[in-house]
Amino acid sequence: MTFLELVNKRHSERAYIENAEIDKNIFLKCLEAARLAPSACNSQPWRFIIVDNLEIKNQIAQTTTTAFLPLNHFTKQASAIVVVVNEGSNLSASVGNVVKDKDFSVMDIGIAVEHFCLQAVEEGLGTCILGWFDEKKIKQILEIPKNKRVELLITLGYPKNDKEKTRRKRKDLEQIYSYNKY
Ligand SMILES: Cc1cc2nc3c(=O)[nH]c(=O)nc-3n(C[C@H](O)[C@H](O)[C@H](O)COP(=O)(O)O)c2cc1C
């Protein structure tokens, strides 16, 4: 697969073969891809908690849904859910955050999460990044310190259907770039 083919293959997978086991070496490869991600001032502000214990995974899945919204009900089928914790910027990135009025750590985590997902796709897994979850409950379940933020979750599992997915529509290329001025 070329890089562009890999990127094209990745999509948000929302139907998994329920609870099929994922080899621990696959997690390690995905973690390695995430570990090599760039970050502001090389801050590396991430920690990945792999939740593959069925009972705990189901508890985490529960925090991603609500009775009233048709959202994230597929998460229970996932074999594992990765909980991505923001460990905070290092000193130089923290100074950068204040001076530039940005939180670079959140950007760093987004990049690392995509590295993780692309490696997972290469391993034949489906992934879905989740931003909608009950952070407080997750922190309780996994004993994450109160001062840390959980930024994203990633569901992982073997896709239920191996049919090629139709890609969710993207803006046309012409809409997203220009040369030399806005
Ligand atoms: C930061 C972020 C948060 C997201 N949160 C959710 C979510 O809570 N539930 C969900 O089903 N998809 C979620 N998604 C997936 C997006 O809906 C999806 O990436 C987008 O629609 C494009 O589709 P594709 O990933 O299949 O290309 C999230 C994606 C990102 C990057």
The ligand as a Gaussian input file, in Angstrom:
#p B3LYP/6-31G(d) Opt

LIG

0 1
 C      -11.814000      14.700000      17.077000
 C      -12.818000      13.727000      16.494000
 C      -13.910000      13.347000      17.243000
 C      -14.831000      12.403000      16.731000
 N      -15.868000      11.958000      17.523000
 C      -16.686000      10.991000      17.058000
 C      -17.685000      10.421000      17.897000
 O      -17.822000      10.742000      19.076000
 N      -18.469000       9.447000      17.366000
 C      -18.328000       8.998000      16.074000
 O      -19.078000       8.109000      15.671000
 N      -17.386000       9.532000      15.254000
 C      -16.558000      10.489000      15.719000
 N      -15.565000      10.980000      14.918000
 C      -15.407000      10.471000      13.538000
 C      -15.853000      11.501000      12.497000
 O      -17.253000      11.577000      12.487000
 C      -15.288000      11.076000      11.128000
 O      -13.889000      11.077000      11.162000
 C      -15.746000      12.005000       9.988000
 O      -17.132000      11.990000       9.840000
 C      -15.100000      11.589000       8.655000
 O      -15.403000      10.252000       8.337000
 P      -14.278000       9.143000       8.162000
 O      -13.472000       9.077000       9.439000
 O      -15.027000       7.856000       7.917000
 O      -13.414000       9.528000       7.018000
 C      -14.648000      11.887000      15.421000
 C      -13.516000      12.281000      14.679000
 C      -12.595000      13.165000      15.206000
 C      -11.372000      13.508000      14.391000

